[in-house]
Amino acid sequence: MGRQLRSFAAGFVGGALVGAASALLFAPRPGQQVRERLRERTRTLQEQAQTVVGEMRSRSQELLTRAQAVVESAAETAGQRVQEIGQRVRPQQPPAAEMPSPAVTFPPAEQPSASAPGN
């Protein structure tokens, strides 16, 4: 029984020491210290946020510039391709004044006469 009592006492003392250390580490600070820490932390977070916003603004501007260059290049290339295709198609179609007359001619439509049967 003495052994169990010593084991219990050792556990009790060890637990008390850990509890006291935890209480000292996690004990609330006075209000002034808490407010000062909050101000410091708020300033730090504001500075970090401003840095991130600045980086995002810079990156978005770079992306916008690149996108504009790509769109302008694509538009220029598309315009060139349209002109090339237009030049290929136009020579194949002669102007209307130069179009040949049809090889087959049709007789004028006959007018039915008043004496035609069936009237």
C-alpha distances in whole Angstrom, upper triangle without the diagonal:
4,5,5,6,9,10,11,12,14,15,16,18,20,21,22,24,26,27,28,30,32,33,35,36,37,38,41,44,47,50,52,50,50,53,54,52,53,57,56,55,58,60,59,59,62,63,62,63,67,66,65,68,71,70,70,73,75,73,75,78,78,78,80,83,82,83,86,87,86,88,91,91,91,93,96,95,96,99,100,100,101,104,104,104,107,109,109,110,113,115,115,116,120,120,122,126,125,124,127,128,127,129,130,132,132,135,135,134,137,138,139,142,144,146,143,142,139,140
4,5,5,6,9,10,10,12,14,15,16,18,20,21,22,24,25,27,29,30,31,33,35,36,37,40,43,45,48,51,48,48,52,53,50,52,56,55,53,57,59,57,57,61,62,60,62,66,65,64,67,70,69,69,73,74,73,74,78,77,77,80,82,82,82,85,87,86,88,91,91,91,93,95,95,96,99,100,99,101,104,104,104,107,109,109,110,113,115,115,116,120,121,122,126,126,124,127,129,128,130,130,133,133,136,136,135,138,139,140,143,145,147,144,143,141,141
4,5,5,6,9,10,11,12,14,15,16,18,20,21,23,24,26,27,29,30,32,33,34,35,39,42,44,48,50,47,47,51,51,49,51,54,53,52,55,57,55,55,59,60,58,60,63,63,62,65,67,66,67,70,71,70,72,75,75,74,77,79,79,79,83,84,83,85,88,88,88,90,93,92,93,96,97,96,98,101,101,101,104,106,106,107,110,112,112,113,117,118,119,123,123,121,124,126,125,127,127,130,130,133,133,132,135,136,137,141,142,144,141,141,138,139
4,5,5,6,8,10,10,12,14,15,16,18,20,21,22,24,26,27,28,30,31,32,33,37,40,43,45,48,46,45,49,50,47,49,52,51,50,53,55,53,53,57,58,56,58,61,61,60,63,65,64,65,68,69,68,70,73,73,72,75,78,77,77,81,82,81,83,86,86,86,88,91,90,91,94,95,94,96,99,99,99,102,104,104,105,108,110,110,111,115,116,117,121,120,119,122,124,123,124,125,127,127,131,131,130,133,134,134,138,139,141,138,138,135,136
4,5,5,6,9,10,10,12,14,15,16,18,20,21,22,24,25,26,28,30,31,32,35,38,41,44,46,44,43,47,48,46,48,51,50,49,52,54,53,53,57,58,56,58,61,61,60,63,65,64,65,68,69,69,70,73,73,73,76,78,78,78,81,83,82,84,87,87,87,89,92,91,92,95,96,96,97,100,101,101,103,105,105,106,109,111,111,112,116,117,118,122,122,121,123,125,124,126,127,129,129,132,132,131,134,135,136,139,141,143,140,140,137,138
4,5,5,6,9,10,10,12,14,15,16,18,20,21,23,24,25,27,29,30,31,35,37,40,43,45,43,42,46,47,44,46,50,49,47,51,53,51,52,55,56,54,56,60,59,59,62,64,63,64,67,68,67,69,72,72,72,74,77,76,77,80,81,80,82,85,85,85,88,90,90,91,94,95,94,96,99,99,99,102,104,104,105,108,110,110,112,115,116,118,121,121,120,122,124,123,125,126,128,129,132,132,131,134,135,136,140,141,143,140,140,137,138
4,5,5,6,9,10,10,12,14,15,16,18,20,21,22,24,26,27,28,30,33,36,39,42,44,41,41,45,45,43,45,48,47,45,49,51,49,49,53,54,52,54,57,57,56,59,61,60,61,64,65,64,66,69,69,69,71,74,73,74,77,78,77,79,82,82,82,85,87,87,87,90,92,91,93,96,96,96,99,101,101,102,104,107,107,108,111,112,114,118,117,116,119,121,120,122,123,125,125,128,128,127,130,131,132,136,137,139,137,136,134,134
4,5,5,6,9,10,10,12,14,15,16,18,20,21,22,24,26,26,27,31,34,37,39,42,40,39,43,44,41,43,46,46,44,47,50,48,48,52,53,51,53,56,56,55,58,60,60,60,63,64,64,65,68,68,68,71,73,73,73,76,78,77,79,82,82,82,84,87,86,87,90,91,91,93,96,96,96,98,101,100,101,104,106,106,108,111,112,114,117,117,116,118,120,119,121,122,124,124,128,128,127,130,130,131,135,136,138,136,135,132,133
4,5,5,6,8,10,10,12,14,15,16,18,20,21,23,24,25,26,30,32,35,38,40,38,38,42,42,40,42,45,44,43,46,49,47,48,51,52,51,53,56,56,55,58,60,59,60,63,65,64,66,69,69,69,71,73,73,74,77,78,78,79,82,83,83,85,87,87,88,91,92,92,94,97,97,97,99,102,102,102,105,108,108,109,112,113,115,118,118,117,120,122,121,123,124,126,126,129,129,128,131,132,133,137,138,140,138,137,135,135
4,5,5,6,8,10,11,12,14,15,17,18,20,21,23,24,25,29,31,34,37,39,37,37,40,41,39,40,44,43,41,45,47,45,46,49,50,49,51,54,53,53,56,58,57,58,61,62,61,63,66,66,66,69,71,71,71,74,76,75,77,80,80,80,83,85,85,85,88,90,89,91,94,94,94,97,99,99,100,103,105,105,107,110,111,113,116,116,115,118,120,119,121,122,124,124,127,128,127,130,131,132,135,137,139,136,136,133,134
4,6,5,6,8,10,10,12,14,15,16,18,20,21,22,23,27,30,33,36,38,35,35,39,39,37,38,42,41,39,42,45,43,43,47,48,46,48,51,51,50,53,56,55,55,59,60,59,61,64,64,63,66,68,68,69,72,73,72,74,77,77,77,80,82,82,83,86,87,87,88,91,91,92,94,96,96,97,100,102,102,104,107,108,110,113,113,112,115,116,116,118,119,121,121,124,124,123,126,127,128,132,133,135,133,132,130,130
4,6,5,6,9,10,10,12,14,15,16,18,20,21,22,25,28,31,34,36,34,33,37,38,36,37,41,40,39,42,44,43,43,47,48,46,48,51,51,51,53,56,55,56,59,60,59,61,64,64,64,67,69,69,69,72,74,73,75,78,78,78,81,83,83,84,87,88,88,89,92,93,93,95,98,98,98,101,104,104,105,108,109,111,114,114,113,116,118,117,119,120,122,122,125,125,124,127,128,129,133,134,136,133,133,130,131
4,5,5,6,9,10,10,12,14,15,17,18,20,21,24,27,29,32,35,32,32,36,36,34,36,40,39,38,41,43,42,42,46,47,45,47,50,50,50,53,55,54,55,58,59,59,61,64,64,64,67,69,69,69,72,74,73,75,78,78,78,81,83,83,84,87,88,88,90,92,93,93,96,98,98,99,101,104,104,105,109,109,111,114,114,114,116,118,118,120,121,123,123,126,126,125,128,129,130,134,135,138,135,135,132,133
4,5,5,6,9,10,11,12,14,16,17,18,20,23,26,29,32,34,31,31,35,35,33,35,38,37,36,39,41,39,40,43,44,43,45,48,47,47,50,52,51,52,55,56,56,58,61,61,61,63,66,65,66,69,70,70,72,75,75,75,78,80,80,81,83,85,85,86,89,89,90,92,94,94,95,98,101,101,102,105,106,108,111,111,110,113,115,114,117,118,120,120,123,123,122,125,126,128,131,133,135,132,132,129,130
4,5,5,6,9,10,10,12,14,15,16,17,21,24,27,30,32,29,29,33,33,31,33,36,35,34,37,39,38,38,42,43,41,43,46,46,46,48,51,50,51,54,55,54,56,59,59,59,62,64,64,64,67,69,68,70,73,74,73,76,78,78,79,82,83,83,85,87,88,88,90,93,93,94,96,99,99,100,104,104,106,109,109,108,111,113,112,115,116,117,118,121,121,120,123,124,125,129,130,132,129,129,127,127
4,6,5,6,9,10,10,12,14,15,16,19,22,25,28,30,28,27,31,32,30,32,35,34,33,36,39,37,38,41,42,41,43,46,46,46,49,51,51,51,54,56,55,57,60,60,60,63,65,65,66,69,70,70,71,74,75,75,77,80,80,80,83,85,85,86,89,90,90,92,94,95,96,98,101,101,102,105,106,108,111,111,110,113,115,114,117,118,119,120,123,123,122,125,126,127,130,132,134,131,131,129,129
4,5,5,6,9,10,11,12,14,15,19,21,24,27,29,26,26,30,30,28,30,34,33,32,35,37,36,36,40,41,40,42,45,44,44,47,49,49,50,53,54,54,55,58,58,59,61,63,63,64,67,68,68,70,73,73,74,76,78,78,79,82,83,83,85,88,88,89,91,93,93,94,97,99,100,101,104,105,107,110,110,109,112,114,114,116,117,119,119,122,122,122,125,125,127,130,132,134,131,131,129,129
4,6,5,6,9,10,11,12,14,18,20,23,26,28,25,25,28,29,26,28,32,30,29,32,35,33,34,37,38,37,39,42,41,41,44,46,46,47,50,51,50,52,55,55,55,58,60,60,61,64,65,65,67,69,70,70,72,75,75,76,78,80,80,81,84,85,85,87,90,90,91,93,96,96,97,101,101,103,106,106,105,108,110,110,112,113,115,115,119,119,118,121,122,123,127,128,130,128,128,125,125
4,5,5,6,9,10,10,11,15,18,21,24,26,24,23,27,27,25,27,30,30,28,31,34,33,33,36,38,37,38,41,41,41,44,46,46,47,49,51,51,52,55,56,56,58,60,60,61,64,65,65,67,69,70,70,73,75,75,76,79,80,80,82,84,85,85,88,90,90,91,93,96,96,97,101,101,103,106,106,106,108,110,110,112,113,115,115,118,118,117,120,121,122,126,127,130,127,127,124,125
4,5,5,6,9,10,10,14,16,19,22,24,22,22,25,26,24,26,29,29,28,31,33,32,33,36,37,36,38,41,41,42,44,46,46,47,50,51,51,53,55,56,56,59,61,61,62,65,66,66,68,70,71,72,74,76,76,77,80,81,81,83,86,86,87,89,91,92,93,95,98,98,99,102,103,104,108,108,107,110,112,112,114,115,117,117,120,120,119,122,123,124,128,129,132,129,129,127,127
4,5,5,6,9,10,14,15,19,22,23,20,20,24,24,22,24,27,26,26,29,31,29,30,34,35,34,36,39,39,39,42,43,43,44,47,48,48,50,53,53,54,56,58,58,59,62,63,63,65,68,68,69,71,73,73,74,77,78,79,80,83,84,84,86,88,89,90,92,95,95,96,100,100,102,105,105,105,108,110,109,112,113,115,115,118,118,117,121,121,123,126,128,130,128,128,125,125
4,5,5,6,8,12,14,17,20,22,19,19,22,23,20,22,26,25,24,27,29,28,28,32,33,32,33,36,37,36,39,41,41,42,45,46,46,48,50,51,51,53,56,56,57,59,61,61,62,65,66,66,68,71,71,72,74,76,76,78,80,81,81,84,86,86,87,89,92,93,94,97,97,99,102,102,102,105,107,106,109,110,111,112,115,115,114,117,118,119,123,124,127,124,124,122,122
4,6,5,5,9,12,15,18,20,18,17,21,22,20,21,25,24,24,26,29,28,29,32,33,32,34,37,37,37,40,42,42,43,46,47,47,49,51,52,53,55,57,57,58,61,62,62,64,66,68,68,70,72,73,73,76,78,78,79,82,83,83,85,87,88,89,91,94,94,95,98,99,100,104,104,103,106,108,108,110,111,113,113,116,116,115,118,119,120,124,125,128,125,125,123,123
4,6,5,9,10,13,17,18,16,16,20,20,18,20,23,23,22,25,27,26,28,31,32,31,33,36,36,37,39,41,41,42,45,46,47,48,51,52,52,54,56,57,58,60,62,62,64,66,67,68,70,72,72,73,76,77,78,79,82,83,83,85,87,88,89,91,94,94,95,99,99,101,104,104,104,107,109,108,111,112,114,114,117,117,116,119,120,121,125,126,129,126,127,124,124
4,6,9,10,14,16,18,15,15,18,18,16,18,21,20,19,23,25,23,24,28,29,28,30,33,33,33,36,38,38,39,42,43,43,45,47,48,48,51,53,53,54,57,58,58,60,62,63,64,66,68,69,70,72,74,74,76,78,79,80,82,84,84,85,88,90,91,92,95,95,97,100,100,100,103,105,105,107,108,110,111,114,114,113,116,117,118,122,123,126,123,124,121,121
4,6,9,12,15,17,14,13,17,17,15,16,20,19,18,21,24,23,23,26,28,27,29,32,32,32,35,37,37,38,40,42,42,44,46,47,47,49,52,52,53,55,57,57,59,61,62,63,65,67,68,68,71,73,73,74,77,78,78,80,83,83,84,86,89,89,90,93,94,95,99,99,98,101,103,103,106,107,108,109,112,111,111,114,115,116,119,121,123,121,121,118,118
4,6,10,12,15,12,12,15,17,15,17,20,20,19,22,24,24,25,28,29,29,30,33,34,34,36,39,39,40,42,44,44,46,48,49,50,52,54,55,55,58,59,60,61,64,65,65,67,69,70,71,73,75,75,77,79,80,81,83,85,86,86,89,91,92,93,96,96,98,101,101,101,104,106,106,108,109,111,111,114,114,113,116,117,118,121,123,125,123,123,120,120
4,7,9,11,10,8,12,14,12,14,17,17,17,19,22,22,22,25,27,27,28,31,32,32,34,36,37,38,40,42,43,44,46,48,48,50,52,53,54,56,58,58,59,62,63,64,65,68,69,69,71,73,74,75,78,79,79,81,83,84,85,87,90,90,91,94,94,96,99,99,99,102,104,104,107,108,109,109,112,112,111,114,115,116,119,121,123,121,121,119,118
4,6,8,6,6,10,11,10,12,15,15,16,18,20,20,21,24,25,26,27,30,31,32,33,35,36,37,39,41,42,43,45,47,48,49,51,52,53,55,57,58,59,61,63,63,65,67,68,69,71,73,74,75,77,79,79,81,83,84,85,87,90,91,91,94,94,96,99,99,99,102,104,104,107,108,109,110,113,112,112,115,115,117,120,121,124,122,122,120,119
4,6,6,6,9,10,11,13,15,16,17,18,20,21,23,24,26,27,28,30,32,33,34,36,38,39,40,42,43,45,47,48,49,50,53,54,55,56,59,59,60,63,64,65,66,69,70,70,72,74,75,76,79,80,81,82,85,86,86,88,91,92,93,95,95,97,100,100,100,104,105,106,108,109,111,111,114,113,113,116,116,118,121,122,125,123,123,121,120
4,5,5,6,9,10,10,12,14,15,16,18,20,21,22,24,26,26,28,30,31,32,34,36,37,38,40,42,42,44,46,47,48,50,52,52,54,56,57,58,60,62,63,64,66,68,68,70,72,73,74,76,78,79,80,82,84,84,86,89,90,90,93,92,94,97,98,98,101,103,103,106,107,108,108,111,111,110,113,113,115,118,119,122,120,121,118,118
4,5,5,6,9,10,11,12,14,15,17,18,20,21,23,24,26,27,29,30,31,33,35,36,37,39,41,42,43,45,46,47,49,51,52,53,55,57,57,59,61,62,63,65,67,68,69,71,72,73,76,77,78,79,82,83,84,85,88,89,90,92,92,94,97,97,97,101,103,103,106,107,108,109,112,111,110,113,114,115,119,120,123,121,121,119,118
4,5,5,6,9,10,11,12,14,15,16,18,20,21,23,24,26,27,29,30,32,33,34,36,38,39,40,42,44,45,46,48,49,50,52,54,55,56,58,60,61,62,64,65,66,68,70,71,72,74,76,77,78,80,82,82,84,87,88,89,91,91,93,96,96,96,100,102,102,105,106,107,108,111,110,110,113,113,115,118,120,123,120,121,118,118
4,5,5,6,9,10,10,12,14,15,16,18,20,21,22,24,26,27,28,30,31,32,34,36,37,38,40,42,43,44,46,48,48,50,52,53,54,56,58,59,60,62,63,64,66,68,69,70,72,74,74,76,78,79,80,82,85,86,86,89,89,90,93,94,94,97,99,99,102,103,105,105,108,107,107,110,110,112,115,116,119,117,118,115,115
4,5,5,6,9,10,10,12,14,15,16,18,20,21,22,24,25,26,28,30,31,32,34,36,37,38,40,41,42,44,46,47,48,51,52,52,54,56,57,58,60,62,63,64,67,67,68,71,72,73,74,77,78,79,80,83,84,85,87,87,89,91,92,92,96,97,98,101,102,103,103,106,106,105,108,109,110,113,115,118,116,116,114,113
4,5,5,6,9,10,11,12,14,15,17,18,20,21,23,24,26,27,29,30,31,33,35,36,37,39,40,42,43,45,46,48,50,51,52,54,55,56,58,60,61,62,64,66,67,68,70,72,73,74,76,77,78,80,83,84,84,87,87,89,91,92,92,95,97,98,101,102,103,104,107,106,106,109,109,111,114,116,119,117,117,115,114
4,5,5,6,8,10,10,12,14,15,16,18,20,21,22,24,26,27,28,30,32,33,34,36,37,39,40,42,43,44,46,48,49,50,52,54,55,56,58,59,60,62,64,65,66,68,70,71,72,74,76,76,78,81,82,83,85,85,87,90,91,90,94,96,96,99,100,102,102,105,105,104,107,108,110,113,114,117,115,116,113,113
4,5,5,6,9,10,10,12,14,15,16,18,20,21,22,24,26,26,28,30,31,32,34,36,37,38,40,42,42,44,46,47,48,50,52,53,54,56,57,58,60,62,63,64,66,68,68,70,72,73,74,76,79,80,80,83,83,84,87,88,88,91,93,93,96,97,99,99,102,102,101,104,105,106,110,111,114,112,113,110,110
4,5,5,6,9,10,10,12,14,15,16,18,20,21,22,24,25,27,28,30,31,33,35,36,37,39,40,41,43,45,46,47,49,51,52,53,55,56,57,59,61,62,63,65,67,68,69,71,73,73,75,78,79,79,82,82,83,86,87,87,90,92,93,96,97,98,99,102,101,101,104,104,106,109,111,114,112,113,110,110
4,5,5,6,9,10,11,12,14,15,17,18,20,21,23,24,26,27,29,30,32,33,35,36,38,39,40,42,44,45,46,48,50,51,52,54,55,56,58,60,61,62,64,66,67,68,70,72,73,74,77,78,79,82,81,83,86,87,87,90,92,93,95,97,98,99,102,101,101,104,105,107,110,112,114,112,113,111,110
4,5,5,6,9,10,11,12,14,15,16,18,20,21,22,24,26,27,28,30,32,33,34,36,37,38,40,42,43,44,46,48,49,50,52,53,54,56,58,59,60,62,64,65,66,68,70,70,72,75,76,77,79,79,81,84,85,85,88,90,90,93,94,96,96,99,99,99,102,102,104,108,109,112,110,110,108,108
4,5,5,6,9,10,10,12,14,15,16,18,20,21,22,24,25,26,28,30,31,32,34,36,37,38,40,41,42,44,46,47,48,50,52,53,54,56,57,58,61,62,63,64,67,68,69,70,73,74,75,77,77,79,82,82,82,86,88,88,91,92,94,94,97,96,96,99,100,102,105,106,109,107,108,106,105
4,5,5,6,9,10,11,12,14,15,16,18,20,21,22,24,25,27,29,30,31,33,35,36,37,39,40,41,43,45,46,47,49,51,52,53,55,56,58,60,61,62,64,66,67,68,69,72,74,74,77,76,78,81,82,82,85,87,88,91,92,93,94,97,97,96,100,100,102,105,107,110,108,109,106,106
4,5,5,6,9,10,11,12,14,15,17,18,20,21,23,24,26,27,29,30,32,33,34,36,38,39,40,42,44,45,46,48,49,51,52,54,55,56,58,60,61,62,64,66,67,68,71,72,73,76,76,78,80,81,81,84,87,87,90,91,93,93,96,96,96,99,100,102,105,107,110,107,108,106,106
4,5,5,6,9,10,10,12,14,15,16,18,20,21,22,24,26,26,28,30,31,32,34,36,37,38,40,42,43,44,46,47,48,50,52,53,54,56,58,59,60,62,63,64,66,69,70,71,73,73,75,78,79,78,82,84,84,87,88,90,90,94,93,93,96,97,99,102,104,106,104,105,103,102
4,5,5,6,9,10,10,12,14,15,16,18,20,21,22,24,25,26,28,30,31,32,34,36,37,38,40,41,43,44,46,47,49,51,52,53,55,56,57,59,61,62,63,65,67,69,69,72,71,73,76,77,77,80,82,83,86,87,88,89,92,92,91,95,95,97,100,102,105,103,104,101,101
4,5,5,6,9,10,11,12,14,15,16,18,20,21,23,24,25,27,29,30,31,33,35,36,37,39,40,42,43,45,46,48,50,51,52,54,55,57,58,60,61,62,64,67,68,69,71,71,73,76,76,77,80,82,83,86,87,88,89,92,92,92,95,96,98,101,103,106,104,105,103,102
4,5,5,6,9,10,11,12,14,15,16,18,20,21,22,24,26,27,28,30,32,33,34,36,37,39,40,42,43,44,46,48,49,50,52,54,55,56,58,60,61,62,65,66,67,70,70,72,75,75,75,78,81,81,84,85,87,88,91,90,90,94,94,96,100,102,104,102,103,101,101
4,5,5,6,8,10,10,12,14,15,16,18,20,21,22,24,25,26,28,30,31,32,34,36,37,38,40,41,42,44,46,47,48,50,52,53,54,56,58,59,60,63,64,65,67,67,69,72,73,73,76,78,78,81,83,84,85,88,87,87,91,91,93,97,98,101,99,100,98,97
4,5,5,6,9,10,10,12,14,15,16,18,20,21,22,24,25,27,29,30,31,33,34,36,37,39,40,41,43,45,46,47,49,51,52,53,55,57,58,59,62,63,64,66,66,68,71,71,72,75,77,78,81,82,83,84,87,87,87,90,91,93,96,98,101,99,100,98,97
4,5,5,6,9,10,11,12,14,15,17,18,20,21,23,24,26,27,29,30,32,33,34,36,38,39,40,42,44,45,46,48,50,51,52,54,55,57,58,61,62,63,66,65,68,70,71,71,74,77,77,80,82,83,84,87,87,87,90,91,93,97,99,101,99,100,98,98
4,5,5,6,8,10,10,12,14,15,16,18,20,21,22,24,26,27,28,30,31,32,34,36,37,38,40,42,43,44,46,48,49,50,52,53,54,56,59,60,61,64,64,66,68,69,69,72,74,75,78,79,81,81,85,84,84,88,89,91,94,96,99,96,97,95,95
4,5,5,6,9,10,10,12,14,15,16,18,20,21,22,24,25,26,28,30,31,32,34,36,37,38,40,41,42,44,46,47,48,51,52,53,54,57,58,59,62,61,63,66,67,67,70,72,73,76,77,79,79,83,82,82,85,86,88,92,93,96,94,95,93,93
4,5,5,6,9,10,11,12,14,15,17,18,20,21,23,24,26,27,29,30,31,33,35,36,37,39,41,42,44,45,46,48,50,51,52,54,56,58,59,61,61,63,66,66,66,70,72,73,75,77,79,80,83,82,82,86,87,89,92,94,97,95,96,94,94
4,5,5,6,8,10,11,12,14,15,17,18,20,21,22,24,26,27,28,30,32,33,34,36,38,39,40,42,43,45,46,48,49,51,52,55,56,57,60,60,62,65,65,65,68,71,71,74,76,77,78,82,81,81,85,86,88,92,94,96,94,95,93,93
4,5,5,6,8,10,10,12,14,15,16,18,20,21,22,24,25,26,28,30,31,32,34,36,37,38,40,42,43,44,46,47,48,50,53,54,55,57,57,60,62,63,63,66,68,69,72,73,75,76,79,78,78,82,83,85,88,90,93,91,92,90,90
4,6,5,6,9,10,10,12,14,15,16,18,20,21,22,24,25,27,28,30,31,33,35,36,37,39,40,42,43,45,46,47,49,52,53,54,56,56,58,61,61,61,65,67,68,71,72,73,75,78,77,77,81,82,84,87,89,92,90,91,89,89
4,6,5,6,9,10,11,12,14,15,17,19,20,21,23,24,26,27,29,30,32,33,35,36,38,39,41,42,44,45,47,48,51,52,53,55,55,58,60,60,61,64,67,67,70,72,73,75,78,77,78,81,82,85,88,90,93,91,92,90,90
4,5,5,6,9,10,11,12,14,15,16,18,20,21,22,24,26,27,28,30,32,33,34,36,37,39,40,42,43,45,46,49,50,51,54,54,56,59,59,59,63,65,65,68,70,71,73,76,76,76,79,81,83,86,88,91,89,90,88,88
4,5,5,6,9,10,10,12,14,15,16,18,20,21,22,24,25,26,28,30,31,32,34,36,37,38,40,42,43,44,47,48,49,52,52,54,56,57,57,60,63,63,66,67,69,70,73,73,73,77,78,80,83,85,88,86,87,85,85
4,5,5,6,9,10,10,12,14,15,16,18,20,21,22,24,25,27,29,30,31,33,35,36,37,39,41,42,43,46,47,48,50,50,53,55,55,56,59,62,62,65,67,68,70,73,72,73,76,77,80,83,85,88,86,87,85,85
4,5,5,6,9,10,11,12,14,15,17,18,20,21,23,24,26,27,29,30,32,33,35,36,38,39,41,42,45,46,47,50,50,52,55,55,55,58,61,62,64,66,68,69,72,72,73,76,77,80,83,85,88,86,87,85,85
4,5,5,6,9,10,10,12,14,15,16,18,20,21,22,24,26,27,28,30,31,33,34,36,37,38,40,43,44,45,48,48,50,53,53,53,56,59,59,62,64,65,67,70,70,70,74,75,77,81,83,85,83,84,82,82
4,5,5,6,9,10,10,12,14,15,16,18,20,21,22,24,25,27,28,30,31,32,34,36,37,38,41,43,43,46,46,48,51,51,51,55,57,58,60,62,64,65,68,68,68,71,73,75,78,80,83,81,82,80,80
4,5,5,6,9,10,11,12,14,15,17,18,20,21,23,24,26,27,29,30,31,33,35,36,37,40,42,43,45,45,47,50,50,50,54,56,57,60,62,63,65,68,68,68,72,73,75,79,81,84,82,83,81,81
4,5,5,6,9,10,11,12,14,15,16,18,20,21,22,24,26,27,28,30,32,33,35,36,38,40,41,44,44,46,49,49,49,53,55,56,58,60,62,63,67,67,67,71,72,75,78,80,83,81,82,80,80
4,5,5,6,9,10,10,12,14,15,16,18,20,21,22,24,26,27,28,30,31,33,34,37,38,39,42,42,44,47,47,47,50,53,53,56,58,59,61,64,64,64,68,69,71,75,77,80,77,79,77,77
4,5,5,6,8,10,10,12,14,15,16,18,20,21,23,24,26,27,29,30,31,33,35,37,38,40,40,42,45,45,45,49,51,52,55,57,58,59,63,62,63,67,68,70,74,76,79,76,78,76,76
4,6,5,6,9,10,11,12,14,15,17,18,20,21,23,24,26,27,29,30,32,34,36,37,39,39,42,44,44,45,48,51,52,54,56,58,59,63,63,63,67,68,71,74,77,79,77,79,77,77
4,6,5,6,9,10,10,12,14,15,16,18,20,21,22,24,26,27,28,30,32,34,35,38,38,41,43,43,43,46,49,50,52,54,56,57,61,61,61,65,67,69,72,75,77,75,76,75,75
4,5,5,6,9,10,10,12,14,15,16,18,20,21,22,24,26,27,28,31,32,33,36,36,38,41,41,41,44,47,47,50,52,54,55,58,58,59,62,64,66,69,72,74,72,73,72,72
4,5,5,6,9,10,10,12,14,15,17,18,20,21,23,24,26,27,29,31,32,34,34,37,39,39,40,43,46,47,49,51,53,54,58,58,58,62,63,66,69,72,74,72,74,72,72
4,5,5,6,9,10,11,12,14,15,17,18,20,21,23,24,26,28,30,31,33,34,36,39,39,39,42,45,46,48,51,52,54,57,58,58,62,64,66,70,72,75,72,74,73,73
4,5,5,6,8,10,10,12,14,15,16,18,20,21,22,24,27,28,29,32,32,35,37,37,37,40,43,44,46,48,50,51,55,55,56,59,61,63,67,69,72,69,71,70,70
4,5,5,6,9,10,10,12,14,15,16,18,20,21,22,25,26,27,30,30,32,35,35,35,39,41,42,44,46,48,50,53,53,53,57,59,61,65,67,70,67,69,68,67
4,5,5,6,9,10,11,12,14,15,17,19,20,21,23,25,26,29,29,32,34,34,34,38,40,41,44,46,48,50,53,53,54,58,59,62,65,68,70,68,70,69,69
4,5,5,6,9,10,11,12,14,15,17,18,20,22,24,25,28,28,31,34,33,33,37,39,40,43,45,47,48,52,52,53,57,59,61,65,67,70,67,69,68,68
4,5,5,6,9,10,10,12,14,15,16,18,21,22,23,26,26,29,32,31,31,34,37,38,40,42,44,46,49,49,50,54,55,58,61,64,66,64,66,64,65
4,5,5,6,9,10,10,12,14,15,16,19,21,21,24,24,27,29,29,29,33,35,36,39,41,43,45,48,48,49,53,54,57,60,63,65,63,65,64,64
4,5,5,6,9,10,11,12,14,15,17,19,21,23,24,27,29,28,29,32,35,36,38,41,43,45,48,48,50,53,55,58,61,64,66,64,66,65,65
4,5,5,6,8,10,11,12,14,16,18,19,22,23,26,28,28,28,31,33,34,36,39,41,43,46,47,48,51,53,56,59,62,64,62,64,63,63
4,5,5,6,9,10,11,12,15,16,17,20,20,23,26,25,25,28,31,32,34,36,38,40,43,44,45,48,50,53,56,59,61,59,61,60,60
4,5,5,6,9,10,10,13,15,16,18,18,21,24,23,24,27,30,31,34,36,38,40,43,43,45,48,50,53,56,59,62,59,61,61,60
4,5,5,6,9,10,12,13,15,18,19,22,24,23,24,27,30,31,33,35,37,40,43,44,45,49,51,54,57,60,62,60,62,61,61
4,5,5,6,9,11,12,13,16,18,20,23,22,22,25,28,28,30,33,35,37,40,41,42,46,48,51,54,57,59,57,58,58,58
4,5,5,6,9,10,11,14,14,17,20,19,19,23,25,26,29,31,33,35,38,39,40,44,46,49,52,55,57,55,57,56,56
4,6,5,7,9,11,13,14,17,19,18,19,22,25,26,28,31,33,35,39,39,41,45,47,50,53,56,58,56,58,58,58
4,6,6,7,10,12,15,18,20,18,18,21,24,25,27,29,32,34,38,38,40,44,46,49,52,55,57,55,57,56,57
4,6,6,7,10,12,15,18,16,16,19,21,22,24,27,29,31,34,35,37,40,43,45,49,52,54,51,53,53,53
4,5,5,8,9,12,15,13,13,17,20,21,23,26,28,30,33,34,36,39,41,45,48,51,53,51,53,52,52
4,5,7,9,13,14,12,13,15,19,20,22,25,27,30,33,34,36,40,42,45,48,51,53,51,53,53,53
4,6,10,12,14,12,11,14,17,18,19,22,24,27,31,32,34,37,40,43,46,49,51,49,50,50,51
4,6,9,11,10,9,12,14,15,18,20,22,25,28,29,31,34,37,40,43,46,48,46,48,48,48
4,6,8,6,6,9,12,14,17,20,21,24,27,28,30,33,36,39,42,45,47,45,47,48,48
4,6,5,6,10,13,15,18,21,21,24,27,27,29,33,35,38,41,44,46,45,47,47,47
4,5,5,9,10,13,16,18,19,21,23,23,26,29,31,35,37,40,43,41,43,43,43
4,6,8,10,13,16,19,19,21,23,23,26,29,31,35,37,41,43,41,44,44,44
4,6,9,12,15,18,18,21,24,24,27,31,33,36,39,42,44,42,45,45,45
4,6,9,12,14,15,18,21,22,24,28,30,34,36,40,42,40,42,43,43
4,6,8,11,13,16,19,20,23,26,29,32,35,38,40,38,40,41,41
4,6,9,9,12,15,16,19,22,25,28,31,35,36,34,37,37,38
4,5,7,10,13,15,17,21,24,27,30,33,34,32,35,35,36
4,7,10,13,16,18,21,25,27,30,34,35,32,34,35,36
4,7,10,13,15,18,21,24,27,30,31,29,31,32,33
4,7,9,12,15,18,21,24,27,28,26,28,29,30
4,6,8,11,15,17,20,24,25,23,25,26,26
4,6,8,12,15,17,21,22,20,22,23,24
4,6,9,12,15,18,20,18,21,22,22
4,6,9,12,16,17,15,18,19,19
4,6,9,13,14,12,15,16,16
4,6,9,11,10,13,14,13
4,7,8,7,10,11,10
4,5,5,9,11,9
4,6,8,10,7
4,6,9,7
4,6,6
4,6
4
